[in-house]
């Protein structure tokens, strides 16, 4: 496994790339990122920092398991969650607070093969997630590369209060997705909120984010011509499992 310092540097690079203004994925303090370390700690973006300019001190290192366990506890106040996250810090002298979505990141990084997570608010994605047609619009897949890079379907989470309630909704959604697809989703679409990309490496998270933004742009365009013409379920299964596409997925660093 890569060293903790290497993991942090890869996370910094990913975060700055996702935060580049010309990509229109986040503005100001929007979005957050995380990465799993070899000792089961994790780095997560600190609250109030900006992805585009983030440095090493813009992340907080916490123990993943006790943070993830908060999702299975009883009702907690915002103050109790804040105190629990403080207690989970690897270095308690660090003053910055972990992101409000730290529990969600801890759960995502507990999924098999997931090492990096990127949460952004791309305009085309939010145009979709804030629309009245969102359920109809994500009911099918549009083109092969969407399947190769973003998986057979996104995990859709109806609007939920950010923080612990959202983390619990994502936890339940991940379990249901595994039951249906026998894998972890690559894309989580949160109603009226944004996008989460889950990957085995930093490049995969960036690639998933870029491809799903393209997917939403194509989807928006289809409505100008009468609506989406989805691939059939058989088409989707074929693309998702055919050997040449599995090979191409590996070459594109999309596990």
C-alpha positions in Angstrom: 0.0 0.0 0.0 1.2 3.6 -0.6 2.6 5.5 2.4 0.5 7.9 4.4 2.4 10.8 3.0 1.9 9.5 -0.6 -1.8 9.1 0.1 -2.1 12.7 1.4 -0.2 14.1 -1.6 -2.5 12.2 -4.0 -5.5 13.6 -2.1 -4.2 17.1 -2.3 -3.7 16.8 -6.1 -7.2 15.3 -6.6 -8.8 18.0 -4.5 -7.1 20.8 -6.4 -8.1 19.2 -9.7 -11.7 18.9 -8.6 -11.6 22.5 -7.4 -10.2 24.1 -10.6 -12.6 27.0 -11.4 -12.8 26.2 -15.1 -14.3 22.8 -14.3 -17.3 24.4 -12.5 -17.5 21.5 -10.0 -17.4 23.6 -6.9 -17.2 27.2 -5.8 -16.0 28.7 -2.5 -16.0 26.1 0.3 -18.2 23.6 -1.6 -17.3 19.9 -1.8 -15.1 17.6 0.2 -12.7 14.8 -0.4 -11.2 11.9 1.6 -8.7 9.1 1.4 -8.1 5.9 3.3 -4.6 5.4 4.8 -2.8 2.1 5.3 -3.3 2.1 9.0 -7.1 2.5 8.7 -7.0 6.2 9.5 -8.4 8.5 6.9 -7.8 12.1 5.7 -10.9 14.2 5.2 -11.2 17.8 4.1 -11.5 20.2 7.0 -14.6 22.4 7.3 -14.3 25.8 5.6 -11.3 25.0 3.4 -11.4 25.3 -0.4 -10.6 22.5 -2.7 -8.9 24.7 -5.3 -6.2 25.9 -3.0 -6.1 23.2 -0.3 -2.8 22.3 1.3 -1.8 19.5 3.6 -3.1 21.4 6.7 -6.5 21.6 5.0 -7.2 18.0 5.9 -7.9 16.3 9.2 -6.7 12.8 9.9 -9.2 10.7 11.9 -9.7 7.0 12.9 -12.2 5.7 10.3 -13.9 2.9 12.3 -15.1 5.0 15.3 -16.4 7.7 12.9 -18.2 5.1 10.8 -19.7 3.6 14.0 -21.5 6.9 14.7 -24.0 5.9 11.9 -25.1 2.9 13.9 -25.5 4.8 17.2 -28.6 6.4 18.6 -29.9 9.9 18.0 -27.1 12.4 18.5 -27.2 16.2 18.7 -25.0 18.3 16.4 -22.8 19.0 19.5 -22.4 15.3 20.2 -21.4 14.6 16.7 -18.9 17.4 16.8 -17.4 16.1 20.0 -17.2 12.6 18.7 -15.4 13.7 15.6 -12.9 15.7 17.8 -12.3 12.5 19.8 -11.7 10.5 16.7 -8.8 12.8 15.5 -5.4 11.1 15.1 -3.8 14.3 16.4 -6.0 16.1 18.9 -3.8 19.2 18.8 -5.1 19.9 15.3 -7.5 22.9 15.5 -9.4 22.4 12.3 -12.7 20.6 12.4 -13.4 17.7 10.0 -16.1 18.2 7.4 -19.7 17.8 8.4 -19.8 14.9 6.0 -17.0 13.0 7.7 -19.3 10.1 8.8 -20.4 9.7 5.2 -16.8 9.5 4.0 -15.9 7.0 6.7 -18.7 4.7 5.5 -17.8 5.1 1.8 -14.2 4.3 2.6 -15.3 1.2 4.4 -16.7 -0.2 1.1 -14.6 -2.9 -0.6 -11.9 -1.5 -2.8 -12.7 2.2 -2.1 -9.7 4.3 -1.2 -10.6 7.8 -2.4 -13.9 9.7 -2.3 -14.8 13.0 -4.0 -17.9 15.0 -3.3 -18.7 17.9 -5.6 -21.6 20.1 -6.7 -21.3 20.3 -10.6 -23.8 22.6 -12.2 -25.1 20.0 -14.7 -25.4 17.4 -12.0 -27.3 19.7 -9.7 -29.5 20.8 -12.5 -30.5 17.2 -12.7 -30.7 16.5 -9.0 -32.8 19.6 -8.4 -35.3 18.8 -11.2 -38.8 17.3 -10.9 -37.8 14.7 -13.6 -34.8 13.4 -11.7 -36.2 9.9 -11.2 -37.2 9.6 -14.8 -34.0 11.0 -16.0 -31.7 8.5 -14.2 -33.9 5.4 -14.9 -31.5 4.2 -17.7 -28.1 4.5 -19.2 -27.3 6.6 -22.3 -23.9 5.5 -23.8 -21.3 2.8 -23.3 -18.6 4.9 -21.6 -21.1 6.0 -19.0 -21.4 2.4 -18.0 -17.6 1.6 -18.3 -16.6 4.5 -16.0 -19.6 5.2 -13.8 -21.0 1.6 -13.4 -24.4 0.1 -14.2 -26.4 2.7 -12.3 -26.0 5.5 -9.8 -27.1 5.2 -6.3 -29.8 7.8 -5.8 -30.4 9.3 -2.3 -33.6 11.5 -1.8 -32.9 14.8 0.0 -31.7 14.2 3.5 -30.3 16.7 6.1 -26.5 16.8 5.7 -24.4 15.3 8.4 -25.4 12.2 10.3 -28.9 11.8 8.8 -27.4 11.8 5.3 -24.6 9.4 6.3 -27.3 6.9 7.5 -29.3 7.3 4.3 -26.2 6.6 2.3 -25.3 3.6 4.5 -28.7 2.1 3.8 -28.5 2.9 0.1 -25.1 1.3 -0.2 -26.4 -1.9 1.3 -29.4 -2.0 -1.0 -27.2 -1.3 -4.0 -24.9 -4.2 -3.1 -27.9 -6.5 -2.9 -29.1 -5.4 -6.3 -25.8 -5.1 -8.3 -23.3 -7.2 -6.2 -20.9 -4.3 -6.2 -20.3 -0.8 -4.7 -21.7 2.1 -6.7 -19.2 4.4 -8.4 -21.7 7.3 -8.4 -23.9 8.5 -5.6 -26.4 11.2 -6.7 -28.0 13.2 -3.8 -31.2 15.0 -4.5 -30.9 18.8 -4.3 -27.3 18.4 -3.1 -24.6 17.0 -5.4 -22.4 14.1 -6.6 -20.2 11.6 -4.8 -17.6 9.6 -6.7 -16.1 6.5 -5.1 -12.9 5.0 -6.4 -10.0 2.7 -5.8 -7.5 5.5 -6.6 -7.5 9.3 -7.0 -7.6 9.1 -10.8 -10.7 7.0 -10.8 -12.6 9.5 -8.6 -11.6 12.3 -11.1 -12.6 10.2 -14.1 -15.9 9.2 -12.6 -16.7 12.8 -11.8 -15.8 14.0 -15.3 -17.8 11.3 -17.0 -20.9 11.8 -14.9 -20.9 15.5 -15.6 -20.7 14.6 -19.3 -23.6 12.2 -18.7 -25.8 14.9 -17.2 -24.9 17.3 -20.0 -25.9 14.7 -22.6 -29.0 13.9 -20.7 -30.0 17.6 -20.6 -29.5 17.8 -24.4 -31.7 14.8 -25.0 -34.7 16.7 -23.6 -34.3 19.3 -26.3 -34.9 16.5 -28.8 -37.8 14.8 -27.1 -36.2 12.9 -24.2 -33.6 10.2 -23.5 -33.4 7.0 -25.6 -32.0 4.7 -23.0 -29.9 1.5 -23.7 -31.9 -1.6 -23.0 -31.1 -3.5 -19.8 -29.5 -6.3 -21.9 -27.3 -3.7 -23.6 -26.2 -2.4 -20.1 -25.4 -5.8 -18.8 -23.4 -6.6 -22.0 -21.3 -3.4 -21.8 -20.8 -3.8 -18.0 -19.5 -7.4 -18.3 -17.9 -7.8 -21.7 -14.1 -8.7 -21.4 -12.8 -5.9 -23.7 -14.7 -3.3 -21.7 -13.3 -4.7 -18.4 -9.8 -4.5 -19.9 -10.4 -0.9 -21.0 -11.7 -0.1 -17.6 -8.4 -1.3 -16.0 -6.4 0.7 -18.5 -8.4 3.9 -17.7 -7.7 3.3 -14.0 -11.4 2.7 -13.4 -11.5 -0.4 -11.3 
